[in-house]
Amino acid sequence: MADKPDMGEIASFDKAKLKKTETQEKNTLLTKETIEQEKRSEIS
């Protein structure tokens, strides 16, 4: 508990060295039509 992080490392961090990335949504929300279709397939 007595250990504190070294804030000097954070202060000297260079954001320019980070790589650019693109975020892609993998888990999209279901549409109302998809939900209705799944409900109909469960009933049959």
For each residue, the residues with C-beta under 8 A, 3 or more apart:
1:
2:
3:
4:
5: 9 10
6: 9 10
7: 10 11
8: 11 12
9: 5 6 12 13
10: 5 6 7 13
11: 7 8
12: 8 9
13: 9 10
14: 17
15: 18
16:
17: 14
18: 15
19:
20:
21:
22:
23:
24:
25: 28
26:
27:
28: 25
29:
30: 34 35 38
31: 34 35
32: 35 36
33: 36 37
34: 30 31 37 38
35: 30 31 32 38 39
36: 32 33 39 40
37: 33 34 40 41
38: 30 34 35 41 42
39: 35 36 42 43
40: 36 37 43 44
41: 37 38 44
42: 38 39
43: 39 40
44: 40 41
